[in-house]
Amino acid sequence: MKMRLQKFLAKAGIASRRTSEKLILNGKVKVNGNVITQLGTKVDPEQDIVTVNSKVAKIENRKVYIALYKPKGYITTLADPQGRKKVSDLIKNVKERVYPVGRLDYDTEGLLLLTNDGDFAYTLTHPKHKIKKVYLAKVQGIPSENDLEKLRTGILLSDGITAPAEAFILKTCDHNAIVKITIYEGRNRQVRRMMEAINHPVLHLKRIKIGNLDISNLKVGQYRFLSKREVENFLNHATAKVDKP
């Protein structure tokens, strides 16, 4: 059965659908030796030979889901021309090609999910599912209740107004504060930009939860495989939010 090329690439564990679309548009993908730049192109996984940067892409039968405690100082891409450390360097003895779902900034630590399941990645990243991401942010100074209310109602950034967030102060220390903030979007450096917008820049940032998955039982740099039940519960939780009247 034929499928769209970007969906095939996602199922083959090359990248998320959105990133796969960029690969196609940038001329990085060939089908049977021909460069393809049309997003509507369909391929037959059983018949067509698809390559990405000259490497053959195949759909793996075994789906892998990994929860990683990303340290600071690692990037969430699979290649870096600057030679920086990558999160894939931390994943050992996994023969399947997995890729990060979403991103965490170079200077941010915390929970990151990796997979070779394009449908799972699509569910996690598509805005309609409104998957919550929970962060602990140590910020400069102590935000006022008025500052926090701005985060809760939506704050204007360079790429538009943010969706309402949940935000409250967990504790204060040395004239700084630890703010627990929950967002339902995935904009670039969103939490940092939100805190800068209220004049309380982030000093340290950690993501502790995605949906109903948290970072408990993992140390910095460690990872674990998600169980089938965890994956099913995660997907059911996401779908329930969309289907809820």
C-alpha positions as a printed NumPy array, in Angstrom:
array([[  0.   ,   0.   ,   0.   ],
       [  1.385,   3.373,  -0.992],
       [  1.842,   6.222,   1.482],
       [  3.001,   9.795,   1.376],
       [  6.769,  10.129,   1.343],
       [  6.958,  12.208,   4.522],
       [  4.843,   9.642,   6.377],
       [  7.123,   6.863,   5.126],
       [ 10.201,   8.726,   6.38 ],
       [  8.585,   9.231,   9.786],
       [  7.65 ,   5.556,  10.042],
       [ 11.192,   4.63 ,   8.999],
       [ 12.518,   6.586,  11.97 ],
       [ 14.312,   9.191,   9.866],
       [ 12.639,  12.201,  11.463],
       [  9.257,  13.583,  12.451],
       [  6.819,  14.327,   9.637],
       [  7.544,  18.036,   9.8  ],
       [ 11.305,  17.529,   9.65 ],
       [ 10.838,  14.935,   6.904],
       [  8.96 ,  17.533,   4.865],
       [ 11.946,  19.87 ,   5.179],
       [ 14.293,  17.101,   4.039],
       [ 12.139,  16.568,   0.959],
       [ 11.865,  20.262,   0.124],
       [ 15.634,  20.628,   0.523],
       [ 16.29 ,  17.866,  -2.026],
       [ 17.782,  15.411,   0.469],
       [ 15.47 ,  12.526,  -0.46 ],
       [ 15.604,  10.23 ,  -3.472],
       [ 13.098,   7.613,  -4.621],
       [ 14.531,   4.973,  -6.94 ],
       [ 17.485,   7.257,  -7.596],
       [ 15.457,  10.363,  -8.402],
       [ 15.479,  13.462,  -6.207],
       [ 11.97 ,  14.174,  -4.932],
       [ 10.905,  17.644,  -3.794],
       [  7.113,  17.276,  -3.981],
       [  5.427,  16.658,  -0.627],
       [  2.481,  14.866,  -2.215],
       [  4.657,  12.093,  -3.658],
       [  3.584,   8.589,  -2.667],
       [  5.834,   5.552,  -2.331],
       [  5.368,   1.814,  -1.972],
       [  7.411,   0.607,   1.028],
       [  7.645,  -2.86 ,  -0.521],
       [  8.769,  -1.782,  -3.987],
       [ 10.422,   1.635,  -3.914],
       [ 13.951,   2.352,  -2.714],
       [ 14.056,   5.531,  -0.642],
       [ 17.331,   7.143,   0.382],
       [ 18.041,  10.135,   2.591],
       [ 21.472,  11.688,   2.161],
       [ 22.437,   8.502,   0.263],
       [ 21.358,   6.193,   3.132],
       [ 18.547,   3.708,   2.538],
       [ 15.434,   4.27 ,   4.655],
       [ 13.374,   1.263,   5.742],
       [ 10.416,   0.854,   8.037],
       [ 11.394,  -1.132,  11.108],
       [  8.89 ,  -3.602,  12.482],
       [  9.974,  -3.003,  16.08 ],
       [  8.868,   0.319,  17.521],
       [ 11.07 ,   1.853,  20.191],
       [ 10.118,   4.507,  22.741],
       [ 12.769,   6.027,  25.   ],
       [ 12.591,   8.495,  27.874],
       [ 15.913,  10.308,  28.349],
       [ 17.067,  12.696,  31.049],
       [ 18.895,  15.118,  28.771],
       [ 21.838,  16.905,  30.393],
       [ 22.778,  20.499,  29.689],
       [ 25.29 ,  20.874,  26.891],
       [ 23.671,  18.449,  24.441],
       [ 21.77 ,  19.301,  21.268],
       [ 18.575,  17.54 ,  20.204],
       [ 19.474,  17.021,  16.557],
       [ 21.087,  13.916,  15.072],
       [ 23.865,  15.841,  13.329],
       [ 25.766,  19.015,  14.164],
       [ 28.31 ,  20.715,  11.905],
       [ 29.808,  22.381,  14.987],
       [ 30.678,  19.005,  16.493],
       [ 28.735,  19.521,  19.711],
       [ 27.53 ,  16.615,  21.827],
       [ 24.204,  15.124,  20.669],
       [ 21.51 ,  13.34 ,  22.659],
       [ 21.932,  10.363,  20.327],
       [ 25.448,   9.95 ,  21.791],
       [ 23.79 ,   8.952,  25.071],
       [ 21.694,   6.142,  23.548],
       [ 23.758,   2.957,  23.519],
       [ 23.031,  -0.527,  22.152],
       [ 19.862,   0.468,  20.315],
       [ 20.019,  -0.845,  16.753],
       [ 16.884,   1.002,  15.642],
       [ 17.35 ,   4.545,  14.384],
       [ 15.537,   6.747,  16.887],
       [ 15.163,  10.504,  16.787],
       [ 14.163,  13.143,  19.358],
       [ 10.519,  14.179,  19.449],
       [ 10.416,  17.922,  19.836],
       [ 13.418,  19.651,  21.338],
       [ 15.132,  20.904,  24.444],
       [ 17.516,  23.835,  24.278],
       [ 21.259,  23.26 ,  24.501],
       [ 21.306,  24.824,  27.979],
       [ 18.135,  23.088,  29.212],
       [ 18.028,  19.705,  30.929],
       [ 15.219,  17.278,  31.552],
       [ 12.806,  14.848,  29.968],
       [ 13.153,  14.173,  26.249],
       [ 11.387,  11.422,  24.3  ],
       [ 12.97 ,   9.574,  21.376],
       [ 11.316,   7.077,  19.039],
       [ 11.225,   5.54 ,  15.573],
       [  7.42 ,   5.663,  15.518],
       [  6.265,   8.504,  13.298],
       [  2.641,   8.289,  14.453],
       [  3.696,   8.606,  18.1  ],
       [  5.88 ,  11.601,  17.246],
       [  3.025,  13.181,  15.3  ],
       [  0.673,  12.837,  18.266],
       [  3.225,  14.363,  20.607],
       [  4.063,  17.364,  18.447],
       [  0.778,  18.271,  16.738],
       [ -0.724,  21.402,  18.354],
       [ -4.273,  19.962,  18.398],
       [ -3.301,  17.456,  21.099],
       [ -2.122,  20.189,  23.484],
       [  0.327,  17.901,  25.251],
       [  1.41 ,  19.545,  28.487],
       [  5.083,  20.138,  29.227],
       [  6.   ,  20.936,  32.812],
       [  9.158,  22.857,  33.69 ],
       [ 10.97 ,  24.032,  36.786],
       [ 12.563,  27.387,  36.091],
       [ 14.956,  29.143,  38.423],
       [ 14.514,  32.786,  37.513],
       [ 16.243,  36.014,  38.393],
       [ 14.256,  37.951,  40.946],
       [ 10.848,  37.073,  42.328],
       [  7.885,  37.421,  39.93 ],
       [  4.858,  39.245,  41.303],
       [  1.363,  37.833,  41.145],
       [  0.719,  40.245,  38.298],
       [  3.709,  38.811,  36.411],
       [  2.412,  35.269,  36.874],
       [ -1.052,  36.311,  35.749],
       [  0.423,  37.513,  32.467],
       [  1.795,  34.012,  31.899],
       [ -1.564,  32.482,  32.808],
       [ -3.543,  34.601,  30.362],
       [ -1.054,  34.611,  27.477],
       [  1.868,  36.853,  26.77 ],
       [  2.927,  38.519,  23.531],
       [  6.149,  37.138,  22.006],
       [  7.749,  37.858,  18.638],
       [  5.808,  34.946,  17.098],
       [  2.429,  35.805,  18.616],
       [  0.536,  35.497,  21.881],
       [  1.175,  32.325,  23.862],
       [ -1.597,  30.021,  24.96 ],
       [ -2.508,  30.313,  28.664],
       [  0.081,  28.637,  30.892],
       [ -0.026,  27.413,  34.461],
       [  2.524,  29.153,  36.64 ],
       [  3.215,  29.497,  40.351],
       [  6.203,  30.001,  42.629],
       [  7.427,  26.878,  44.396],
       [  9.979,  28.628,  46.57 ],
       [ 12.324,  31.592,  46.794],
       [ 16.046,  31.566,  47.511],
       [ 18.654,  34.342,  47.574],
       [ 16.294,  36.855,  45.95 ],
       [ 15.523,  34.419,  43.117],
       [ 12.556,  32.104,  42.598],
       [ 11.769,  28.593,  41.432],
       [  8.714,  28.786,  39.164],
       [  6.768,  25.713,  38.095],
       [  5.344,  26.434,  34.667],
       [  3.187,  24.253,  32.419],
       [  2.776,  25.042,  28.735],
       [  0.777,  23.348,  25.987],
       [  2.77 ,  24.554,  22.982],
       [  6.197,  23.795,  21.583],
       [  7.669,  27.084,  20.418],
       [ 11.401,  27.567,  20.234],
       [ 12.859,  28.548,  23.641],
       [  9.325,  29.337,  24.74 ],
       [  9.697,  29.25 ,  28.518],
       [ 12.873,  31.319,  28.428],
       [ 11.244,  33.935,  26.189],
       [  8.119,  34.05 ,  28.346],
       [ 10.152,  34.699,  31.485],
       [ 12.264,  37.323,  29.709],
       [  9.03 ,  39.046,  28.66 ],
       [  8.137,  39.601,  32.322],
       [ 11.718,  40.686,  33.129],
       [ 12.663,  37.58 ,  35.09 ],
       [ 15.207,  35.763,  32.892],
       [ 15.804,  32.049,  33.417],
       [ 18.956,  31.05 ,  35.279],
       [ 18.333,  27.294,  35.078],
       [ 15.634,  25.297,  33.328],
       [ 14.541,  21.673,  33.642],
       [ 11.607,  19.871,  32.02 ],
       [ 10.14 ,  17.339,  34.421],
       [  7.052,  16.072,  32.603],
       [  5.539,  15.525,  29.148],
       [  1.867,  14.546,  29.159],
       [  1.535,  11.842,  31.794],
       [  5.216,  10.817,  31.59 ],
       [  7.669,  12.226,  34.107],
       [ 11.367,  12.16 ,  34.778],
       [ 11.229,  10.216,  38.032],
       [ 13.675,   7.317,  38.465],
       [ 16.101,   8.781,  35.929],
       [ 19.406,  10.457,  36.68 ],
       [ 21.064,  13.007,  34.406],
       [ 22.173,  11.278,  31.204],
       [ 20.206,   8.098,  31.885],
       [ 17.408,   6.697,  29.726],
       [ 14.858,   3.926,  29.837],
       [ 12.493,   2.235,  27.41 ],
       [  8.804,   2.991,  27.776],
       [  6.565,  -0.022,  28.246],
       [  3.741,  -0.826,  25.868],
       [  1.263,   0.167,  28.578],
       [  2.967,   3.535,  29.111],
       [  2.815,   4.278,  25.389],
       [ -0.848,   3.252,  25.187],
       [ -1.735,   5.329,  28.24 ],
       [  0.111,   8.321,  26.809],
       [ -1.704,   8.079,  23.466],
       [ -5.072,   7.504,  25.136],
       [ -4.493,  10.542,  27.342],
       [ -3.649,  12.693,  24.312],
       [ -6.589,  11.431,  22.248],
       [ -9.028,  11.885,  25.118],
       [ -8.142,  15.588,  25.318],
       [ -8.856,  16.054,  21.622],
       [-12.122,  14.084,  21.684],
       [-13.366,  15.774,  24.853],
       [-16.429,  17.922,  24.03 ]])
